[in-house]
Amino acid sequence: MESSPRGRRIETLEGDAGTITERGRRIESIGRQMVESAEVLRGLVEGGDGQQGKAIEKVREIVGDTHAELRRAGQLYEPTGPILVAYGDAVSSVQPLIGAAVSAAESAWIAYTGAPGTRDDRPAPLVEPEPGSAAEQQLADQAEDDARKRELYDEFRDEAAVFDRHYDTWEDAFDHAASSIGDVLDGSIRDSFWDDVDGVVAVVLEVLAVISIIVAIAGIIIGGPIFALIGAVVGVITLLLTAYQVLRGDAGPEKLVIAIISLIPFGKVGKLFQGKPGLVDFAGDMFTAFRPSSWSAAAGQVNSLRTIAAFSTSAPNGVVNITRGLWQMNNPAGVGDIMCRFMFGPNSTGVTGLAESVAGSARGWCNSTVVSAAWQGAYTMASGSWAALDKIALWTGNADRKPSSLFPWVGAVL
């Protein structure tokens, strides 16, 4: 069956008008009782009943100012009830009318679809039939069938228009009820300043999650201190905002613990065996965003890119030259650097240096620098494989099946 002239699906109105009306009366009654109870509690707290004693004092302490919230809730409930009652009455009136209109439209549609002929114009015959011939009679019958077909379609459209009018009546009643309830709630329930901040923080964290993915991809393909610094800053901001959410009760403490663990460079734990210099170096690795060398390295590359841009002949040429320069500065080994970053984190130079440090264990396993290198080498192999699986899952559209999503605590450590 076609849609109505207003483009609506022709169907009955669901719902029980009696239930709506009954619930409206119940809500009004509950609201009135809440207001009355609030008044009783207020009198109890203010001591207007003259009662004395430790027990009553304890009750007053427990009640506190809950009477104000109870009254506020009752003042919202009580006027909402009559609105629902009025809406239920409207549904009770219009629901059978819509049902009758649907039945009439269905009957008209069945009659239309079952009738012979067509509603569309037929092509003119190639040869004009002879007067009184069977062909002429056939054309006359077709014309009569077509005219009747159009009449039946018009009857269906008329019944569908009746459905639209009754549906408009129900829709107006629904909109009026929703608007009236909104008027009751308006000014009664307002978000506080901190509630608004909570919403902003949630949005910012979602944006940071997207940025972190983009930066991570750029860090693997291009590499260098610029993207490393951006990723570190994003991580610190995410940690601070997550801590705020935990304080506000918008996130569980486990999220904060995982965020903190994610900042710990477990691959550099071996530096803790190197005394005070190693401890300072470990702290710097943990807070890359606050490490002066991170900023100076990034600033150095930015200055180099500015020089490249200054010698470019046009803006498009500058973009190409900057991209090429950034790539060449961070990828001396070309694609090999990308594969090393994908698998292990550092580029080929970093992996080579790590391998040489690990090989230095021949000089004595108890040497503190060797212990650090050996630990970092073992950690890099494990975390590299884990990170590679994470990246493959993410880039193939299976972010929810990443190992770090399935086992967040392991992912935070690695």
C-alpha positions as CSV (number, residue, x, y, z in Angstrom):
1,M,0.0,0.0,0.0
2,E,1.2,3.5,-0.9
3,S,2.1,6.1,1.7
4,S,-0.4,8.8,2.6
5,P,-0.5,12.1,0.7
6,R,1.7,13.5,3.6
7,G,4.2,10.7,3.0
8,R,3.3,8.7,6.1
9,R,3.0,4.9,6.5
10,I,-0.7,4.1,6.9
11,E,-1.0,2.1,10.1
12,T,-2.9,2.0,13.3
13,L,-1.9,4.0,16.4
14,E,-0.3,1.8,19.0
15,G,-0.7,2.3,22.7
16,D,-3.3,2.0,25.5
17,A,-5.0,5.3,26.1
18,G,-6.4,4.0,29.4
19,T,-3.0,3.1,30.7
20,I,-1.7,6.6,29.8
21,T,-4.5,8.3,31.6
22,E,-4.2,6.1,34.7
23,R,-0.5,6.7,34.9
24,G,-1.0,10.5,34.5
25,R,-3.5,10.4,37.5
26,R,-1.0,8.3,39.5
27,I,1.9,10.7,38.8
28,E,-0.3,13.7,39.9
29,S,-1.2,11.9,43.1
30,I,2.4,10.9,43.8
31,G,3.5,14.5,43.2
32,R,0.9,15.8,45.6
33,Q,1.9,13.3,48.3
34,M,5.6,14.2,47.8
35,V,4.9,17.9,48.4
36,E,2.8,17.0,51.5
37,S,5.6,14.7,52.8
38,A,8.2,17.4,52.2
39,E,6.2,19.8,54.4
40,V,6.1,17.2,57.2
41,L,9.9,16.6,57.0
42,R,10.5,20.4,57.0
43,G,8.5,20.8,60.1
44,L,10.4,17.9,61.7
45,V,13.8,19.4,60.8
46,E,12.8,22.9,62.0
47,G,11.6,21.6,65.3
48,G,8.1,23.1,65.0
49,D,6.5,19.9,66.5
50,G,8.2,20.5,69.8
51,Q,9.8,17.0,70.0
52,Q,13.1,16.7,71.9
53,G,15.7,14.0,72.5
54,K,18.7,12.4,71.0
55,A,16.7,10.1,68.8
56,I,14.8,12.9,67.2
57,E,18.0,15.0,66.8
58,K,19.5,12.0,65.0
59,V,16.5,11.8,62.7
60,R,16.8,15.6,62.0
61,E,20.4,15.1,61.2
62,I,19.6,12.3,58.7
63,V,16.8,14.2,57.1
64,G,18.8,17.3,56.7
65,D,17.6,19.3,53.7
66,T,16.2,16.3,51.8
67,H,12.7,17.9,52.3
68,A,13.7,20.6,49.8
69,E,14.7,18.1,47.1
70,L,11.5,16.0,47.8
71,R,9.4,19.2,47.4
72,R,11.2,20.0,44.2
73,A,10.5,16.6,42.8
74,G,6.9,16.7,43.8
75,Q,6.5,20.1,42.2
76,L,7.7,18.5,39.0
77,Y,5.5,15.4,39.3
78,E,2.2,17.1,40.2
79,P,1.8,19.3,37.1
80,T,3.1,16.6,34.8
81,G,0.2,14.2,35.7
82,P,-2.6,16.3,34.2
83,I,-0.6,16.7,31.0
84,L,-0.5,13.0,30.6
85,V,-4.2,12.6,31.4
86,A,-5.0,15.1,28.7
87,Y,-2.8,13.3,26.2
88,G,-4.4,10.0,27.2
89,D,-7.9,11.5,26.5
90,A,-6.7,12.7,23.1
91,V,-5.4,9.2,22.2
92,S,-8.6,7.7,23.4
93,S,-10.5,10.0,21.0
94,V,-8.3,9.8,17.9
95,Q,-7.1,6.2,18.1
96,P,-10.4,4.6,16.8
97,L,-10.7,7.2,14.1
98,I,-7.2,6.4,12.9
99,G,-8.0,2.7,13.0
100,A,-11.2,3.2,10.9
101,A,-9.2,5.4,8.4
102,V,-6.6,2.7,8.1
103,S,-9.3,0.0,7.4
104,A,-11.0,2.2,4.8
105,A,-7.7,3.0,3.1
106,E,-6.7,-0.7,3.0
107,S,-10.1,-1.6,1.5
108,A,-9.8,1.1,-1.1
109,W,-6.3,0.0,-2.0
110,I,-7.4,-3.6,-2.4
111,A,-10.2,-2.5,-4.7
112,Y,-7.9,-0.4,-6.7
113,T,-5.2,-3.0,-7.1
114,G,-7.7,-5.7,-8.0
115,A,-9.5,-3.7,-10.6
116,P,-8.6,-4.2,-14.3
117,G,-7.1,-1.3,-16.3
118,T,-4.3,1.1,-15.7
119,R,-4.0,4.5,-14.1
120,D,-1.4,5.5,-16.7
121,D,-2.1,6.8,-20.1
122,R,-2.0,4.2,-22.9
123,P,-0.2,4.7,-26.1
124,A,-2.4,5.6,-29.1
125,P,-3.1,2.7,-31.4
126,L,-1.0,2.6,-34.5
127,V,-4.0,2.0,-36.7
128,E,-7.4,3.5,-36.0
129,P,-9.9,0.6,-35.7
130,E,-12.9,0.3,-38.0
131,P,-16.2,1.5,-36.5
132,G,-18.1,-1.3,-34.9
133,S,-15.2,-3.6,-34.9
134,A,-14.0,-5.8,-32.0
135,A,-10.8,-3.7,-31.8
136,E,-12.9,-0.6,-31.3
137,Q,-15.0,-2.3,-28.6
138,Q,-11.7,-3.5,-26.9
139,L,-10.4,0.1,-26.8
140,A,-13.7,1.3,-25.4
141,D,-13.6,-1.4,-22.7
142,Q,-10.0,-0.4,-21.9
143,A,-10.9,3.2,-21.6
144,E,-13.8,2.4,-19.2
145,D,-11.6,0.2,-17.1
146,D,-8.9,2.9,-17.0
147,A,-11.4,5.5,-15.9
148,R,-12.7,3.2,-13.2
149,K,-9.1,2.5,-12.1
150,R,-8.4,6.2,-11.7
151,E,-11.6,6.6,-9.7
152,L,-10.6,3.8,-7.4
153,Y,-7.2,5.3,-6.9
154,D,-8.7,8.7,-6.1
155,E,-11.0,7.0,-3.6
156,F,-7.9,5.5,-1.9
157,R,-6.1,8.9,-1.9
158,D,-9.2,10.4,-0.2
159,E,-9.2,7.7,2.5
160,A,-5.5,8.2,3.0
161,A,-6.1,12.0,3.3
162,V,-8.6,11.2,6.1
163,F,-5.9,9.2,7.8
164,D,-3.6,12.1,7.6
165,R,-6.1,14.5,9.2
166,H,-6.6,12.1,12.2
167,Y,-2.9,11.5,12.4
168,D,-2.3,15.3,12.5
169,T,-4.7,15.5,15.4
170,W,-2.8,12.9,17.3
171,E,0.6,14.5,16.4
172,D,-0.6,17.9,17.6
173,A,-1.7,16.3,20.9
174,F,1.6,14.5,21.3
175,D,3.6,17.7,20.5
176,H,1.5,19.7,22.9
177,A,2.1,17.2,25.7
178,A,5.8,17.1,25.1
179,S,6.0,20.9,24.9
180,S,4.0,21.2,28.1
181,I,6.2,18.8,30.0
182,G,9.2,20.6,28.7
183,D,7.8,23.9,30.1
184,V,7.3,22.2,33.5
185,L,10.9,21.0,33.5
186,D,12.4,24.1,32.1
187,G,14.0,26.1,34.8
188,S,13.6,23.3,37.3
189,I,16.3,20.9,36.1
190,R,19.5,22.8,35.0
191,D,23.0,21.5,34.6
192,S,25.5,23.1,37.0
193,F,28.7,24.7,35.7
194,W,30.6,21.5,36.5
195,D,28.0,19.4,34.6
196,D,28.7,21.5,31.6
197,V,32.5,21.0,32.1
198,D,31.9,17.3,32.3
199,G,30.3,17.3,28.9
200,V,33.2,19.3,27.4
201,V,35.8,17.0,28.9
202,A,34.0,13.9,27.5
203,V,34.0,15.5,24.0
204,V,37.7,16.6,24.3
205,L,38.7,13.0,25.3
206,E,36.9,11.6,22.2
207,V,38.7,14.1,20.0
208,L,42.1,13.3,21.7
209,A,41.5,9.6,21.0
210,V,41.1,10.4,17.3
211,I,44.2,12.7,17.3
212,S,46.3,10.0,19.1
213,I,45.4,7.5,16.4
214,I,46.4,10.0,13.6
215,V,49.6,10.9,15.4
216,A,50.5,7.3,16.0
217,I,50.1,6.5,12.3
218,A,52.1,9.5,11.3
219,G,54.7,8.6,13.9
220,I,55.2,5.2,12.3
221,I,55.2,6.3,8.7
222,I,57.2,9.6,9.1
223,G,58.6,9.4,12.7
224,G,60.8,12.0,14.4
225,P,60.7,14.1,17.5
226,I,57.8,16.3,16.4
227,F,55.2,13.5,16.4
228,A,56.7,11.9,19.5
229,L,56.3,15.2,21.3
230,I,52.7,15.7,20.1
231,G,51.9,12.1,21.2
232,A,53.4,12.7,24.6
233,V,51.5,15.9,25.1
234,V,48.3,14.3,24.1
235,G,49.0,11.5,26.6
236,V,49.5,13.9,29.5
237,I,46.4,15.8,28.6
238,T,44.4,12.6,28.4
239,L,45.8,11.5,31.8
240,L,44.8,14.8,33.4
241,L,41.3,14.8,31.9
242,T,40.8,11.1,32.9
243,A,41.8,12.0,36.5
244,Y,39.2,14.8,36.4
245,Q,36.5,12.3,35.2
246,V,37.5,9.9,38.1
247,L,37.2,12.7,40.6
248,R,33.8,13.6,39.2
249,G,32.6,10.0,39.2
250,D,32.3,9.9,35.4
251,A,34.9,7.2,35.1
252,G,36.1,4.3,37.2
253,P,39.5,4.4,38.9
254,E,40.7,1.6,36.7
255,K,40.8,3.9,33.8
256,L,43.1,6.3,35.7
257,V,45.3,3.4,36.8
258,I,45.6,2.2,33.2
259,A,46.4,5.7,31.9
260,I,49.1,6.1,34.5
261,I,50.6,2.7,33.7
262,S,50.6,3.6,30.0
263,L,53.0,6.5,30.8
264,I,55.5,4.2,32.5
265,P,58.3,3.3,30.0
266,F,58.7,-0.3,31.2
267,G,61.2,-0.9,28.5
268,K,63.6,1.5,30.3
269,V,63.2,0.0,33.8
270,G,66.8,-1.3,33.4
271,K,68.0,2.3,33.8
272,L,67.0,2.2,37.4
273,F,70.1,0.0,37.9
274,Q,72.3,2.9,36.8
275,G,72.1,5.0,39.9
276,K,70.9,8.6,40.1
277,P,71.7,9.4,36.4
278,G,69.6,6.4,35.3
279,L,66.8,7.4,37.6
280,V,66.7,10.9,36.2
281,D,66.9,9.5,32.6
282,F,64.0,7.1,33.4
283,A,61.9,10.0,34.8
284,G,62.6,11.9,31.6
285,D,61.4,9.0,29.5
286,M,58.3,8.8,31.6
287,F,57.4,12.4,31.1
288,T,58.6,13.0,27.5
289,A,56.2,16.0,27.2
290,F,58.2,17.8,30.0
291,R,61.7,16.8,28.9
292,P,63.6,19.8,27.5
293,S,65.5,17.6,25.1
294,S,62.1,16.6,23.5
295,W,61.2,20.2,22.9
296,S,64.6,21.2,21.6
297,A,64.7,18.2,19.2
298,A,61.2,19.1,17.9
299,A,62.1,22.8,17.7
300,G,65.3,21.9,15.7
301,Q,63.3,20.0,13.1
302,V,60.7,22.8,12.9
303,N,63.4,25.4,12.2
304,S,64.9,23.1,9.5
305,L,61.4,22.9,7.9
306,R,61.0,26.6,8.1
307,T,64.3,27.0,6.2
308,I,63.1,24.5,3.5
309,A,59.8,26.4,3.2
310,A,61.6,29.8,2.8
311,F,63.4,28.5,-0.3
312,S,60.3,27.1,-1.9
313,T,58.9,28.9,-4.9
314,S,55.2,28.4,-4.1
315,A,52.9,27.1,-1.4
316,P,52.2,23.7,-3.1
317,N,56.0,23.4,-3.7
318,G,56.6,24.3,-0.1
319,V,54.3,21.5,1.1
320,V,56.0,19.0,-1.1
321,N,59.5,20.1,0.0
322,I,58.6,20.1,3.7
323,T,57.1,16.6,3.5
324,R,60.1,15.3,1.7
325,G,62.5,17.0,4.1
326,L,60.6,15.7,7.2
327,W,60.7,12.2,5.7
328,Q,64.5,12.4,4.9
329,M,65.4,13.7,8.3
330,N,63.7,10.9,10.1
331,N,64.1,8.0,7.7
332,P,67.7,7.6,6.7
333,A,67.1,3.9,6.0
334,G,63.9,4.5,4.1
335,V,61.2,1.9,4.4
336,G,63.4,0.0,6.8
337,D,62.9,2.7,9.4
338,I,59.1,2.4,9.0
339,M,59.2,-1.4,9.5
340,C,61.4,-1.0,12.6
341,R,59.1,1.6,14.1
342,F,56.1,-0.6,13.2
343,M,57.6,-3.7,14.9
344,F,59.7,-2.2,17.7
345,G,59.0,1.5,18.2
346,P,62.5,3.1,17.4
347,N,63.8,3.4,13.9
348,S,66.6,1.3,12.4
349,T,69.3,3.4,14.1
350,G,67.7,3.0,17.5
351,V,67.3,-0.8,17.0
352,T,70.9,-1.1,15.9
353,G,72.1,0.8,18.9
354,L,70.0,-1.3,21.2
355,A,71.3,-4.5,19.6
356,E,74.9,-3.3,20.1
357,S,74.2,-2.5,23.8
358,V,72.7,-5.9,24.3
359,A,75.7,-7.6,22.7
360,G,77.9,-5.8,25.1
361,S,76.9,-8.3,27.8
362,A,80.0,-10.2,26.9
363,R,81.9,-7.6,29.0
364,G,80.1,-8.7,32.1
365,W,76.4,-9.4,32.8
366,C,76.5,-7.5,36.1
367,N,77.5,-4.2,34.4
368,S,74.5,-1.9,35.1
369,T,74.4,-0.5,31.5
370,V,74.3,-4.0,30.1
371,V,71.4,-5.0,32.4
372,S,69.5,-1.9,31.2
373,A,70.1,-2.7,27.5
374,A,69.3,-6.4,28.0
375,W,66.0,-5.6,29.7
376,Q,65.1,-3.0,27.1
377,G,65.9,-5.5,24.3
378,A,63.7,-8.2,25.7
379,Y,60.9,-5.7,26.4
380,T,61.2,-4.3,22.9
381,M,60.7,-7.7,21.3
382,A,57.7,-8.5,23.4
383,S,56.0,-5.0,23.2
384,G,56.8,-4.8,19.4
385,S,54.9,-7.9,18.6
386,W,52.0,-6.8,20.8
387,A,51.9,-3.3,19.3
388,A,52.1,-4.8,15.7
389,L,49.0,-6.9,16.4
390,D,47.3,-3.8,17.9
391,K,48.0,-1.8,14.8
392,I,46.9,-4.5,12.4
393,A,43.6,-4.9,14.2
394,L,43.1,-1.1,14.3
395,W,43.9,-0.5,10.6
396,T,41.7,-3.4,9.5
397,G,38.6,-2.0,11.3
398,N,38.7,-4.3,14.3
399,A,39.6,-1.8,17.0
400,D,37.4,-3.6,19.5
401,R,39.4,-6.8,19.0
402,K,42.8,-5.3,19.6
403,P,44.8,-7.3,22.1
404,S,45.1,-4.1,24.2
405,S,41.3,-3.7,24.1
406,L,40.7,-7.4,25.1
407,F,43.5,-7.2,27.8
408,P,43.8,-3.5,28.8
409,W,46.2,-4.2,31.7
410,V,48.7,-6.0,29.6
411,G,48.3,-3.4,26.9
412,A,49.1,-0.6,29.4
413,V,52.3,-2.4,30.5
414,L,53.5,-3.1,27.0
